[in-house]
């Protein structure tokens, strides 16, 4: 059964460890040669009503996903273990 990235973006990610709502999927990390999905990316929470940007992103490895339902994705990972620092100005590397 296949799922499109746009379908994943409409689903909310819930952590099974503490029931915390992490947010909605914003991106997917794919292994290029074989096309396997490696991780889901969920943007971190907003700082001060979004004026000061966002906190670190949650990068959830595919192995930690327990169930993909019609409207939510259940993951089995502690939120502190999957934090990934956001890059300034959206650039993943220094120029």
PyMOL Python script that loads the backbone (N, CA, C, O; Angstrom):
from pymol import cmd

cmd.read_pdbstr("""\
ATOM      1  N   UNK A   1       0.833  -1.173   0.000  1.00  0.00           N
ATOM      2  CA  UNK A   1       0.000   0.000   0.000  1.00  0.00           C
ATOM      3  C   UNK A   1       0.879   1.237   0.000  1.00  0.00           C
ATOM      4  O   UNK A   1       1.795   1.343   0.816  1.00  0.00           O
ATOM      5  N   UNK A   2       0.618   2.166  -0.893  1.00  0.00           N
ATOM      6  CA  UNK A   2       1.418   3.366  -1.002  1.00  0.00           C
ATOM      7  C   UNK A   2       0.758   4.559  -0.341  1.00  0.00           C
ATOM      8  O   UNK A   2      -0.466   4.620  -0.219  1.00  0.00           O
ATOM      9  N   UNK A   3       1.574   5.502   0.081  1.00  0.00           N
ATOM     10  CA  UNK A   3       1.102   6.744   0.670  1.00  0.00           C
ATOM     11  C   UNK A   3       1.894   7.890   0.070  1.00  0.00           C
ATOM     12  O   UNK A   3       3.114   7.809  -0.066  1.00  0.00           O
ATOM     13  N   UNK A   4       1.208   8.939  -0.281  1.00  0.00           N
ATOM     14  CA  UNK A   4       1.864  10.122  -0.833  1.00  0.00           C
ATOM     15  C   UNK A   4       2.323  11.042   0.296  1.00  0.00           C
ATOM     16  O   UNK A   4       1.772  11.026   1.397  1.00  0.00           O
ATOM     17  N   UNK A   5       3.340  11.839  -0.002  1.00  0.00           N
ATOM     18  CA  UNK A   5       3.856  12.778   0.998  1.00  0.00           C
ATOM     19  C   UNK A   5       2.777  13.776   1.387  1.00  0.00           C
ATOM     20  O   UNK A   5       2.684  14.161   2.552  1.00  0.00           O
ATOM     21  N   UNK A   6       1.967  14.198   0.433  1.00  0.00           N
ATOM     22  CA  UNK A   6       0.904  15.153   0.749  1.00  0.00           C
ATOM     23  C   UNK A   6      -0.119  14.548   1.716  1.00  0.00           C
ATOM     24  O   UNK A   6      -0.719  15.272   2.511  1.00  0.00           O
ATOM     25  N   UNK A   7      -0.320  13.239   1.654  1.00  0.00           N
ATOM     26  CA  UNK A   7      -1.212  12.588   2.611  1.00  0.00           C
ATOM     27  C   UNK A   7      -0.597  12.561   4.008  1.00  0.00           C
ATOM     28  O   UNK A   7      -1.313  12.692   5.001  1.00  0.00           O
ATOM     29  N   UNK A   8       0.716  12.394   4.091  1.00  0.00           N
ATOM     30  CA  UNK A   8       1.393  12.403   5.389  1.00  0.00           C
ATOM     31  C   UNK A   8       1.360  13.788   6.025  1.00  0.00           C
ATOM     32  O   UNK A   8       1.294  13.905   7.249  1.00  0.00           O
ATOM     33  N   UNK A   9       1.405  14.834   5.210  1.00  0.00           N
ATOM     34  CA  UNK A   9       1.423  16.194   5.732  1.00  0.00           C
ATOM     35  C   UNK A   9       0.111  16.573   6.402  1.00  0.00           C
ATOM     36  O   UNK A   9       0.075  17.533   7.172  1.00  0.00           O
ATOM     37  N   UNK A  10      -0.942  15.862   6.135  1.00  0.00           N
ATOM     38  CA  UNK A  10      -2.251  16.135   6.749  1.00  0.00           C
ATOM     39  C   UNK A  10      -2.431  15.393   8.061  1.00  0.00           C
ATOM     40  O   UNK A  10      -3.480  15.516   8.693  1.00  0.00           O
ATOM     41  N   UNK A  11      -1.443  14.633   8.482  1.00  0.00           N
ATOM     42  CA  UNK A  11      -1.566  13.815   9.692  1.00  0.00           C
ATOM     43  C   UNK A  11      -0.760  14.413  10.837  1.00  0.00           C
ATOM     44  O   UNK A  11       0.345  14.921  10.646  1.00  0.00           O
ATOM     45  N   UNK A  12      -1.339  14.342  12.029  1.00  0.00           N
ATOM     46  CA  UNK A  12      -0.669  14.845  13.215  1.00  0.00           C
ATOM     47  C   UNK A  12       0.150  13.723  13.845  1.00  0.00           C
ATOM     48  O   UNK A  12      -0.278  12.569  13.862  1.00  0.00           O
ATOM     49  N   UNK A  13       1.329  14.064  14.364  1.00  0.00           N
ATOM     50  CA  UNK A  13       2.230  13.091  14.978  1.00  0.00           C
ATOM     51  C   UNK A  13       2.050  13.142  16.494  1.00  0.00           C
ATOM     52  O   UNK A  13       2.159  14.199  17.115  1.00  0.00           O
ATOM     53  N   UNK A  14       1.769  11.962  17.079  1.00  0.00           N
ATOM     54  CA  UNK A  14       1.551  11.832  18.524  1.00  0.00           C
ATOM     55  C   UNK A  14       2.608  10.887  19.094  1.00  0.00           C
ATOM     56  O   UNK A  14       2.862   9.818  18.539  1.00  0.00           O
ATOM     57  N   UNK A  15       3.214  11.289  20.197  1.00  0.00           N
ATOM     58  CA  UNK A  15       4.225  10.473  20.863  1.00  0.00           C
ATOM     59  C   UNK A  15       3.546   9.512  21.836  1.00  0.00           C
ATOM     60  O   UNK A  15       2.762   9.942  22.682  1.00  0.00           O
ATOM     61  N   UNK A  16       3.838   8.222  21.723  1.00  0.00           N
ATOM     62  CA  UNK A  16       3.247   7.217  22.610  1.00  0.00           C
ATOM     63  C   UNK A  16       3.826   7.266  24.015  1.00  0.00           C
ATOM     64  O   UNK A  16       3.160   6.851  24.963  1.00  0.00           O
ATOM     65  N   UNK A  17       5.042   7.761  24.173  1.00  0.00           N
ATOM     66  CA  UNK A  17       5.699   7.769  25.482  1.00  0.00           C
ATOM     67  C   UNK A  17       4.953   8.633  26.499  1.00  0.00           C
ATOM     68  O   UNK A  17       4.746   8.225  27.642  1.00  0.00           O
ATOM     69  N   UNK A  18       4.551   9.834  26.065  1.00  0.00           N
ATOM     70  CA  UNK A  18       3.896  10.747  26.999  1.00  0.00           C
ATOM     71  C   UNK A  18       2.597  11.341  26.457  1.00  0.00           C
ATOM     72  O   UNK A  18       1.994  12.190  27.114  1.00  0.00           O
ATOM     73  N   UNK A  19       2.159  10.920  25.289  1.00  0.00           N
ATOM     74  CA  UNK A  19       0.917  11.423  24.716  1.00  0.00           C
ATOM     75  C   UNK A  19       1.015  12.825  24.145  1.00  0.00           C
ATOM     76  O   UNK A  19      -0.002  13.451  23.845  1.00  0.00           O
ATOM     77  N   UNK A  20       2.219  13.315  23.997  1.00  0.00           N
ATOM     78  CA  UNK A  20       2.449  14.683  23.527  1.00  0.00           C
ATOM     79  C   UNK A  20       2.183  14.810  22.037  1.00  0.00           C
ATOM     80  O   UNK A  20       2.536  13.923  21.260  1.00  0.00           O
ATOM     81  N   UNK A  21       1.564  15.908  21.640  1.00  0.00           N
ATOM     82  CA  UNK A  21       1.323  16.207  20.239  1.00  0.00           C
ATOM     83  C   UNK A  21       2.554  16.938  19.700  1.00  0.00           C
ATOM     84  O   UNK A  21       2.856  18.049  20.135  1.00  0.00           O
ATOM     85  N   UNK A  22       3.256  16.326  18.765  1.00  0.00           N
ATOM     86  CA  UNK A  22       4.478  16.932  18.236  1.00  0.00           C
ATOM     87  C   UNK A  22       4.190  17.912  17.114  1.00  0.00           C
ATOM     88  O   UNK A  22       4.954  18.857  16.919  1.00  0.00           O
ATOM     89  N   UNK A  23       3.126  17.717  16.380  1.00  0.00           N
ATOM     90  CA  UNK A  23       2.779  18.607  15.275  1.00  0.00           C
ATOM     91  C   UNK A  23       2.458  17.809  14.024  1.00  0.00           C
ATOM     92  O   UNK A  23       2.222  16.602  14.081  1.00  0.00           O
ATOM     93  N   UNK A  24       2.454  18.499  12.899  1.00  0.00           N
ATOM     94  CA  UNK A  24       2.145  17.881  11.616  1.00  0.00           C
ATOM     95  C   UNK A  24       3.423  17.660  10.813  1.00  0.00           C
ATOM     96  O   UNK A  24       4.375  18.431  10.931  1.00  0.00           O
ATOM     97  N   UNK A  25       3.443  16.626  10.011  1.00  0.00           N
ATOM     98  CA  UNK A  25       4.602  16.298   9.174  1.00  0.00           C
ATOM     99  C   UNK A  25       4.819  17.430   8.175  1.00  0.00           C
ATOM    100  O   UNK A  25       3.880  17.865   7.509  1.00  0.00           O
ATOM    101  N   UNK A  26       6.060  17.905   8.071  1.00  0.00           N
ATOM    102  CA  UNK A  26       6.371  18.955   7.103  1.00  0.00           C
ATOM    103  C   UNK A  26       7.250  18.441   5.968  1.00  0.00           C
ATOM    104  O   UNK A  26       7.226  18.980   4.861  1.00  0.00           O
ATOM    105  N   UNK A  27       8.025  17.397   6.249  1.00  0.00           N
ATOM    106  CA  UNK A  27       8.956  16.907   5.233  1.00  0.00           C
ATOM    107  C   UNK A  27       9.257  15.433   5.498  1.00  0.00           C
ATOM    108  O   UNK A  27       8.979  14.906   6.575  1.00  0.00           O
ATOM    109  N   UNK A  28       9.826  14.793   4.497  1.00  0.00           N
ATOM    110  CA  UNK A  28      10.199  13.386   4.591  1.00  0.00           C
ATOM    111  C   UNK A  28      11.637  13.247   4.120  1.00  0.00           C
ATOM    112  O   UNK A  28      12.014  13.811   3.094  1.00  0.00           O
ATOM    113  N   UNK A  29      12.441  12.498   4.869  1.00  0.00           N
ATOM    114  CA  UNK A  29      13.821  12.226   4.479  1.00  0.00           C
ATOM    115  C   UNK A  29      13.849  10.889   3.747  1.00  0.00           C
ATOM    116  O   UNK A  29      13.448   9.862   4.295  1.00  0.00           O
ATOM    117  N   UNK A  30      14.332  10.913   2.486  1.00  0.00           N
ATOM    118  CA  UNK A  30      14.314   9.724   1.635  1.00  0.00           C
ATOM    119  C   UNK A  30      15.734   9.341   1.265  1.00  0.00           C
ATOM    120  O   UNK A  30      16.563  10.202   0.969  1.00  0.00           O
ATOM    121  N   UNK A  31      16.011   8.048   1.283  1.00  0.00           N
ATOM    122  CA  UNK A  31      17.301   7.533   0.826  1.00  0.00           C
ATOM    123  C   UNK A  31      17.228   7.431  -0.696  1.00  0.00           C
ATOM    124  O   UNK A  31      16.445   6.644  -1.229  1.00  0.00           O
ATOM    125  N   UNK A  32      18.029   8.212  -1.388  1.00  0.00           N
ATOM    126  CA  UNK A  32      17.901   8.385  -2.835  1.00  0.00           C
ATOM    127  C   UNK A  32      18.135   7.115  -3.652  1.00  0.00           C
ATOM    128  O   UNK A  32      17.292   6.808  -4.495  1.00  0.00           O
ATOM    129  N   UNK A  33      19.198   6.366  -3.469  1.00  0.00           N
ATOM    130  CA  UNK A  33      19.421   5.236  -4.386  1.00  0.00           C
ATOM    131  C   UNK A  33      18.282   4.212  -4.400  1.00  0.00           C
ATOM    132  O   UNK A  33      17.913   3.713  -5.463  1.00  0.00           O
ATOM    133  N   UNK A  34      17.726   3.899  -3.229  1.00  0.00           N
ATOM    134  CA  UNK A  34      16.704   2.851  -3.190  1.00  0.00           C
ATOM    135  C   UNK A  34      15.297   3.396  -2.972  1.00  0.00           C
ATOM    136  O   UNK A  34      14.327   2.657  -3.144  1.00  0.00           O
ATOM    137  N   UNK A  35      15.157   4.666  -2.597  1.00  0.00           N
ATOM    138  CA  UNK A  35      13.841   5.268  -2.439  1.00  0.00           C
ATOM    139  C   UNK A  35      13.140   4.962  -1.133  1.00  0.00           C
ATOM    140  O   UNK A  35      11.932   5.169  -1.023  1.00  0.00           O
ATOM    141  N   UNK A  36      13.873   4.471  -0.133  1.00  0.00           N
ATOM    142  CA  UNK A  36      13.270   4.170   1.164  1.00  0.00           C
ATOM    143  C   UNK A  36      13.141   5.442   1.992  1.00  0.00           C
ATOM    144  O   UNK A  36      14.024   6.299   1.969  1.00  0.00           O
ATOM    145  N   UNK A  37      12.035   5.561   2.724  1.00  0.00           N
ATOM    146  CA  UNK A  37      11.839   6.690   3.628  1.00  0.00           C
ATOM    147  C   UNK A  37      12.651   6.419   4.887  1.00  0.00           C
ATOM    148  O   UNK A  37      12.495   5.375   5.521  1.00  0.00           O
ATOM    149  N   UNK A  38      13.521   7.363   5.249  1.00  0.00           N
ATOM    150  CA  UNK A  38      14.370   7.199   6.427  1.00  0.00           C
ATOM    151  C   UNK A  38      13.773   7.855   7.660  1.00  0.00           C
ATOM    152  O   UNK A  38      13.914   7.336   8.767  1.00  0.00           O
ATOM    153  N   UNK A  39      13.099   9.006   7.479  1.00  0.00           N
ATOM    154  CA  UNK A  39      12.585   9.726   8.645  1.00  0.00           C
ATOM    155  C   UNK A  39      11.490  10.702   8.235  1.00  0.00           C
ATOM    156  O   UNK A  39      11.390  11.105   7.076  1.00  0.00           O
ATOM    157  N   UNK A  40      10.677  11.069   9.212  1.00  0.00           N
ATOM    158  CA  UNK A  40       9.696  12.128   9.049  1.00  0.00           C
ATOM    159  C   UNK A  40      10.199  13.356   9.789  1.00  0.00           C
ATOM    160  O   UNK A  40      10.807  13.234  10.853  1.00  0.00           O
ATOM    161  N   UNK A  41       9.953  14.527   9.241  1.00  0.00           N
ATOM    162  CA  UNK A  41      10.382  15.780   9.867  1.00  0.00           C
ATOM    163  C   UNK A  41       9.137  16.555  10.291  1.00  0.00           C
ATOM    164  O   UNK A  41       8.237  16.808   9.490  1.00  0.00           O
ATOM    165  N   UNK A  42       9.110  16.926  11.576  1.00  0.00           N
ATOM    166  CA  UNK A  42       8.017  17.715  12.138  1.00  0.00           C
ATOM    167  C   UNK A  42       8.630  19.003  12.666  1.00  0.00           C
ATOM    168  O   UNK A  42       9.555  18.949  13.476  1.00  0.00           O
ATOM    169  N   UNK A  43       8.138  20.163  12.229  1.00  0.00           N
ATOM    170  CA  UNK A  43       8.714  21.418  12.741  1.00  0.00           C
ATOM    171  C   UNK A  43       8.483  21.565  14.237  1.00  0.00           C
ATOM    172  O   UNK A  43       7.459  21.137  14.768  1.00  0.00           O
ATOM    173  N   UNK A  44       9.443  22.172  14.899  1.00  0.00           N
ATOM    174  CA  UNK A  44       9.338  22.390  16.344  1.00  0.00           C
ATOM    175  C   UNK A  44       8.294  23.439  16.667  1.00  0.00           C
ATOM    176  O   UNK A  44       7.804  24.134  15.777  1.00  0.00           O
ATOM    177  N   UNK A  45       7.955  23.553  17.946  1.00  0.00           N
ATOM    178  CA  UNK A  45       6.944  24.536  18.354  1.00  0.00           C
ATOM    179  C   UNK A  45       7.421  25.967  18.141  1.00  0.00           C
ATOM    180  O   UNK A  45       8.620  26.243  18.125  1.00  0.00           O
ATOM    181  N   UNK A  46       6.464  26.866  17.978  1.00  0.00           N
ATOM    182  CA  UNK A  46       6.772  28.289  17.760  1.00  0.00           C
ATOM    183  C   UNK A  46       7.297  28.921  19.043  1.00  0.00           C
ATOM    184  O   UNK A  46       6.956  28.503  20.150  1.00  0.00           O
ATOM    185  N   UNK A  47       8.128  29.930  18.865  1.00  0.00           N
ATOM    186  CA  UNK A  47       8.610  30.731  19.990  1.00  0.00           C
ATOM    187  C   UNK A  47       7.851  32.057  19.984  1.00  0.00           C
ATOM    188  O   UNK A  47       7.787  32.731  18.956  1.00  0.00           O
ATOM    189  N   UNK A  48       7.298  32.418  21.084  1.00  0.00           N
ATOM    190  CA  UNK A  48       6.600  33.689  21.274  1.00  0.00           C
ATOM    191  C   UNK A  48       5.662  34.005  20.112  1.00  0.00           C
ATOM    192  O   UNK A  48       5.863  34.980  19.387  1.00  0.00           O
ATOM    193  N   UNK A  49       4.654  33.183  19.947  1.00  0.00           N
ATOM    194  CA  UNK A  49       3.602  33.349  18.936  1.00  0.00           C
ATOM    195  C   UNK A  49       4.139  33.347  17.512  1.00  0.00           C
ATOM    196  O   UNK A  49       3.510  33.920  16.623  1.00  0.00           O
ATOM    197  N   UNK A  50       5.274  32.726  17.276  1.00  0.00           N
ATOM    198  CA  UNK A  50       5.842  32.625  15.936  1.00  0.00           C
ATOM    199  C   UNK A  50       6.683  33.809  15.508  1.00  0.00           C
ATOM    200  O   UNK A  50       7.289  33.786  14.436  1.00  0.00           O
ATOM    201  N   UNK A  51       6.729  34.849  16.336  1.00  0.00           N
ATOM    202  CA  UNK A  51       7.503  36.042  15.980  1.00  0.00           C
ATOM    203  C   UNK A  51       9.002  35.755  16.015  1.00  0.00           C
ATOM    204  O   UNK A  51       9.751  36.270  15.185  1.00  0.00           O
ATOM    205  N   UNK A  52       9.434  34.951  16.954  1.00  0.00           N
ATOM    206  CA  UNK A  52      10.859  34.649  17.112  1.00  0.00           C
ATOM    207  C   UNK A  52      11.266  33.351  16.426  1.00  0.00           C
ATOM    208  O   UNK A  52      12.319  32.795  16.738  1.00  0.00           O
ATOM    209  N   UNK A  53      10.455  32.864  15.506  1.00  0.00           N
ATOM    210  CA  UNK A  53      10.798  31.653  14.778  1.00  0.00           C
ATOM    211  C   UNK A  53      10.321  30.402  15.489  1.00  0.00           C
ATOM    212  O   UNK A  53       9.351  30.433  16.246  1.00  0.00           O
ATOM    213  N   UNK A  54      11.013  29.303  15.237  1.00  0.00           N
ATOM    214  CA  UNK A  54      10.630  28.009  15.817  1.00  0.00           C
ATOM    215  C   UNK A  54      11.799  27.403  16.573  1.00  0.00           C
ATOM    216  O   UNK A  54      12.959  27.765  16.375  1.00  0.00           O
ATOM    217  N   UNK A  55      11.451  26.469  17.443  1.00  0.00           N
ATOM    218  CA  UNK A  55      12.475  25.692  18.139  1.00  0.00           C
ATOM    219  C   UNK A  55      12.970  24.596  17.200  1.00  0.00           C
ATOM    220  O   UNK A  55      12.565  24.547  16.039  1.00  0.00           O
ATOM    221  N   UNK A  56      13.834  23.724  17.690  1.00  0.00           N
ATOM    222  CA  UNK A  56      14.416  22.654  16.879  1.00  0.00           C
ATOM    223  C   UNK A  56      13.341  21.732  16.311  1.00  0.00           C
ATOM    224  O   UNK A  56      12.280  21.548  16.906  1.00  0.00           O
ATOM    225  N   UNK A  57      13.643  21.152  15.136  1.00  0.00           N
ATOM    226  CA  UNK A  57      12.729  20.217  14.485  1.00  0.00           C
ATOM    227  C   UNK A  57      12.811  18.846  15.148  1.00  0.00           C
ATOM    228  O   UNK A  57      13.821  18.487  15.754  1.00  0.00           O
ATOM    229  N   UNK A  58      11.717  18.087  15.016  1.00  0.00           N
ATOM    230  CA  UNK A  58      11.707  16.689  15.420  1.00  0.00           C
ATOM    231  C   UNK A  58      11.957  15.856  14.171  1.00  0.00           C
ATOM    232  O   UNK A  58      11.188  15.932  13.212  1.00  0.00           O
ATOM    233  N   UNK A  59      13.028  15.062  14.171  1.00  0.00           N
ATOM    234  CA  UNK A  59      13.326  14.150  13.067  1.00  0.00           C
ATOM    235  C   UNK A  59      13.106  12.739  13.609  1.00  0.00           C
ATOM    236  O   UNK A  59      13.873  12.248  14.437  1.00  0.00           O
ATOM    237  N   UNK A  60      12.053  12.107  13.128  1.00  0.00           N
ATOM    238  CA  UNK A  60      11.612  10.833  13.671  1.00  0.00           C
ATOM    239  C   UNK A  60      12.015   9.710  12.722  1.00  0.00           C
ATOM    240  O   UNK A  60      11.506   9.648  11.603  1.00  0.00           O
ATOM    241  N   UNK A  61      12.918   8.819  13.138  1.00  0.00           N
ATOM    242  CA  UNK A  61      13.324   7.705  12.276  1.00  0.00           C
ATOM    243  C   UNK A  61      12.127   6.810  11.940  1.00  0.00           C
ATOM    244  O   UNK A  61      11.219   6.635  12.752  1.00  0.00           O
ATOM    245  N   UNK A  62      12.144   6.255  10.740  1.00  0.00           N
ATOM    246  CA  UNK A  62      11.050   5.417  10.276  1.00  0.00           C
ATOM    247  C   UNK A  62      10.825   4.217  11.195  1.00  0.00           C
ATOM    248  O   UNK A  62       9.691   3.758  11.335  1.00  0.00           O
ATOM    249  N   UNK A  63      11.881   3.705  11.820  1.00  0.00           N
ATOM    250  CA  UNK A  63      11.763   2.548  12.702  1.00  0.00           C
ATOM    251  C   UNK A  63      10.934   2.849  13.951  1.00  0.00           C
ATOM    252  O   UNK A  63      10.421   1.929  14.589  1.00  0.00           O
ATOM    253  N   UNK A  64      10.799   4.125  14.304  1.00  0.00           N
ATOM    254  CA  UNK A  64      10.064   4.513  15.510  1.00  0.00           C
ATOM    255  C   UNK A  64       8.578   4.725  15.257  1.00  0.00           C
ATOM    256  O   UNK A  64       7.820   4.953  16.200  1.00  0.00           O
ATOM    257  N   UNK A  65       8.157   4.655  14.021  1.00  0.00           N
ATOM    258  CA  UNK A  65       6.738   4.823  13.703  1.00  0.00           C
ATOM    259  C   UNK A  65       6.024   3.509  13.996  1.00  0.00           C
ATOM    260  O   UNK A  65       6.404   2.458  13.481  1.00  0.00           O
ATOM    261  N   UNK A  66       4.988   3.579  14.828  1.00  0.00           N
ATOM    262  CA  UNK A  66       4.258   2.375  15.218  1.00  0.00           C
ATOM    263  C   UNK A  66       2.979   2.181  14.411  1.00  0.00           C
ATOM    264  O   UNK A  66       2.630   1.048  14.080  1.00  0.00           O
ATOM    265  N   UNK A  67       2.280   3.257  14.091  1.00  0.00           N
ATOM    266  CA  UNK A  67       1.018   3.123  13.369  1.00  0.00           C
ATOM    267  C   UNK A  67       0.728   4.415  12.607  1.00  0.00           C
ATOM    268  O   UNK A  67       0.887   5.515  13.135  1.00  0.00           O
ATOM    269  N   UNK A  68       0.299   4.255  11.355  1.00  0.00           N
ATOM    270  CA  UNK A  68      -0.167   5.389  10.563  1.00  0.00           C
ATOM    271  C   UNK A  68      -1.655   5.189  10.364  1.00  0.00           C
ATOM    272  O   UNK A  68      -2.082   4.288   9.643  1.00  0.00           O
ATOM    273  N   UNK A  69      -2.436   6.033  11.007  1.00  0.00           N
ATOM    274  CA  UNK A  69      -3.890   5.948  10.926  1.00  0.00           C
ATOM    275  C   UNK A  69      -4.437   6.936   9.909  1.00  0.00           C
ATOM    276  O   UNK A  69      -3.676   7.588   9.194  1.00  0.00           O
ATOM    277  N   UNK A  70      -5.769   7.045   9.846  1.00  0.00           N
ATOM    278  CA  UNK A  70      -6.380   7.953   8.874  1.00  0.00           C
ATOM    279  C   UNK A  70      -6.107   9.423   9.151  1.00  0.00           C
ATOM    280  O   UNK A  70      -6.123  10.234   8.225  1.00  0.00           O
ATOM    281  N   UNK A  71      -5.852   9.790  10.425  1.00  0.00           N
ATOM    282  CA  UNK A  71      -5.608  11.195  10.724  1.00  0.00           C
ATOM    283  C   UNK A  71      -4.437  11.448  11.663  1.00  0.00           C
ATOM    284  O   UNK A  71      -4.082  12.605  11.889  1.00  0.00           O
ATOM    285  N   UNK A  72      -3.818  10.393  12.224  1.00  0.00           N
ATOM    286  CA  UNK A  72      -2.656  10.586  13.099  1.00  0.00           C
ATOM    287  C   UNK A  72      -1.576   9.558  12.794  1.00  0.00           C
ATOM    288  O   UNK A  72      -1.827   8.521  12.179  1.00  0.00           O
ATOM    289  N   UNK A  73      -0.372   9.876  13.242  1.00  0.00           N
ATOM    290  CA  UNK A  73       0.770   8.964  13.168  1.00  0.00           C
ATOM    291  C   UNK A  73       1.274   8.784  14.596  1.00  0.00           C
ATOM    292  O   UNK A  73       1.616   9.760  15.264  1.00  0.00           O
ATOM    293  N   UNK A  74       1.322   7.545  15.062  1.00  0.00           N
ATOM    294  CA  UNK A  74       1.806   7.244  16.406  1.00  0.00           C
ATOM    295  C   UNK A  74       3.274   6.849  16.338  1.00  0.00           C
ATOM    296  O   UNK A  74       3.656   5.975  15.560  1.00  0.00           O
ATOM    297  N   UNK A  75       4.102   7.507  17.167  1.00  0.00           N
ATOM    298  CA  UNK A  75       5.535   7.226  17.175  1.00  0.00           C
ATOM    299  C   UNK A  75       5.960   6.825  18.577  1.00  0.00           C
ATOM    300  O   UNK A  75       5.395   7.299  19.563  1.00  0.00           O
ATOM    301  N   UNK A  76       6.949   5.956  18.664  1.00  0.00           N
ATOM    302  CA  UNK A  76       7.450   5.466  19.943  1.00  0.00           C
ATOM    303  C   UNK A  76       8.879   5.957  20.127  1.00  0.00           C
ATOM    304  O   UNK A  76       9.836   5.204  19.948  1.00  0.00           O
ATOM    305  N   UNK A  77       9.008   7.219  20.484  1.00  0.00           N
ATOM    306  CA  UNK A  77      10.320   7.825  20.732  1.00  0.00           C
ATOM    307  C   UNK A  77      10.103   8.993  21.682  1.00  0.00           C
ATOM    308  O   UNK A  77       9.072   9.663  21.625  1.00  0.00           O
ATOM    309  N   UNK A  78      11.068   9.234  22.551  1.00  0.00           N
ATOM    310  CA  UNK A  78      10.975  10.382  23.442  1.00  0.00           C
ATOM    311  C   UNK A  78      11.265  11.644  22.632  1.00  0.00           C
ATOM    312  O   UNK A  78      12.214  11.660  21.849  1.00  0.00           O
ATOM    313  N   UNK A  79      10.474  12.695  22.803  1.00  0.00           N
ATOM    314  CA  UNK A  79      10.677  13.916  22.005  1.00  0.00           C
ATOM    315  C   UNK A  79      12.083  14.500  22.117  1.00  0.00           C
ATOM    316  O   UNK A  79      12.592  15.059  21.146  1.00  0.00           O
ATOM    317  N   UNK A  80      12.717  14.382  23.281  1.00  0.00           N
ATOM    318  CA  UNK A  80      14.066  14.929  23.449  1.00  0.00           C
ATOM    319  C   UNK A  80      15.120  14.153  22.660  1.00  0.00           C
ATOM    320  O   UNK A  80      16.195  14.681  22.378  1.00  0.00           O
ATOM    321  N   UNK A  81      14.819  12.901  22.300  1.00  0.00           N
ATOM    322  CA  UNK A  81      15.783  12.077  21.573  1.00  0.00           C
ATOM    323  C   UNK A  81      15.766  12.337  20.064  1.00  0.00           C
ATOM    324  O   UNK A  81      16.687  11.926  19.358  1.00  0.00           O
ATOM    325  N   UNK A  82      14.746  13.005  19.571  1.00  0.00           N
ATOM    326  CA  UNK A  82      14.647  13.196  18.126  1.00  0.00           C
ATOM    327  C   UNK A  82      14.750  14.661  17.717  1.00  0.00           C
ATOM    328  O   UNK A  82      14.378  15.010  16.596  1.00  0.00           O
ATOM    329  N   UNK A  83      15.247  15.524  18.600  1.00  0.00           N
ATOM    330  CA  UNK A  83      15.414  16.937  18.250  1.00  0.00           C
ATOM    331  C   UNK A  83      16.598  17.111  17.309  1.00  0.00           C
ATOM    332  O   UNK A  83      17.645  16.488  17.486  1.00  0.00           O
ATOM    333  N   UNK A  84      16.421  17.951  16.323  1.00  0.00           N
ATOM    334  CA  UNK A  84      17.468  18.238  15.350  1.00  0.00           C
ATOM    335  C   UNK A  84      17.521  19.752  15.186  1.00  0.00           C
ATOM    336  O   UNK A  84      16.488  20.359  14.901  1.00  0.00           O
ATOM    337  N   UNK A  85      18.681  20.388  15.355  1.00  0.00           N
ATOM    338  CA  UNK A  85      18.747  21.853  15.303  1.00  0.00           C
ATOM    339  C   UNK A  85      18.319  22.413  13.955  1.00  0.00           C
ATOM    340  O   UNK A  85      18.674  21.882  12.902  1.00  0.00           O
ATOM    341  N   UNK A  86      17.555  23.486  14.007  1.00  0.00           N
ATOM    342  CA  UNK A  86      17.135  24.178  12.780  1.00  0.00           C
ATOM    343  C   UNK A  86      18.320  24.962  12.225  1.00  0.00           C
ATOM    344  O   UNK A  86      19.128  25.502  12.979  1.00  0.00           O
ATOM    345  N   UNK A  87      18.411  25.016  10.905  1.00  0.00           N
ATOM    346  CA  UNK A  87      19.478  25.773  10.262  1.00  0.00           C
ATOM    347  C   UNK A  87      19.044  27.223  10.109  1.00  0.00           C
ATOM    348  O   UNK A  87      17.887  27.496   9.789  1.00  0.00           O
ATOM    349  N   UNK A  88      19.945  28.134  10.331  1.00  0.00           N
ATOM    350  CA  UNK A  88      19.625  29.549  10.169  1.00  0.00           C
ATOM    351  C   UNK A  88      19.392  29.852   8.697  1.00  0.00           C
ATOM    352  O   UNK A  88      20.120  29.378   7.824  1.00  0.00           O
ATOM    353  N   UNK A  89      18.394  30.627   8.447  1.00  0.00           N
ATOM    354  CA  UNK A  89      18.037  31.090   7.106  1.00  0.00           C
ATOM    355  C   UNK A  89      17.681  29.935   6.177  1.00  0.00           C
ATOM    356  O   UNK A  89      17.704  30.102   4.958  1.00  0.00           O
ATOM    357  N   UNK A  90      17.357  28.779   6.722  1.00  0.00           N
ATOM    358  CA  UNK A  90      16.933  27.650   5.895  1.00  0.00           C
ATOM    359  C   UNK A  90      18.033  26.971   5.117  1.00  0.00           C
ATOM    360  O   UNK A  90      17.747  26.122   4.273  1.00  0.00           O
ATOM    361  N   UNK A  91      19.293  27.318   5.373  1.00  0.00           N
ATOM    362  CA  UNK A  91      20.405  26.705   4.654  1.00  0.00           C
ATOM    363  C   UNK A  91      20.972  25.553   5.464  1.00  0.00           C
ATOM    364  O   UNK A  91      21.295  25.737   6.637  1.00  0.00           O
ATOM    365  N   UNK A  92      21.104  24.355   4.869  1.00  0.00           N
ATOM    366  CA  UNK A  92      21.623  23.226   5.624  1.00  0.00           C
ATOM    367  C   UNK A  92      23.139  23.235   5.773  1.00  0.00           C
ATOM    368  O   UNK A  92      23.686  22.390   6.481  1.00  0.00           O
ATOM    369  N   UNK A  93      23.825  24.159   5.132  1.00  0.00           N
ATOM    370  CA  UNK A  93      25.282  24.182   5.204  1.00  0.00           C
ATOM    371  C   UNK A  93      25.737  25.627   5.072  1.00  0.00           C
ATOM    372  O   UNK A  93      24.982  26.492   4.628  1.00  0.00           O
ATOM    373  N   UNK A  94      26.971  25.874   5.460  1.00  0.00           N
ATOM    374  CA  UNK A  94      27.531  27.234   5.362  1.00  0.00           C
ATOM    375  C   UNK A  94      28.072  27.487   3.973  1.00  0.00           C
ATOM    376  O   UNK A  94      28.674  26.605   3.361  1.00  0.00           O
ATOM    377  N   UNK A  95      27.862  28.674   3.483  1.00  0.00           N
ATOM    378  CA  UNK A  95      28.362  29.038   2.147  1.00  0.00           C
ATOM    379  C   UNK A  95      29.743  29.621   2.215  1.00  0.00           C
ATOM    380  O   UNK A  95      30.313  29.981   1.185  1.00  0.00           O
TER     381      UNK A  95
END
""", "prot")
cmd.dss("prot")
cmd.show_as("cartoon", "prot")
cmd.util.cbc("prot")
cmd.orient("prot")
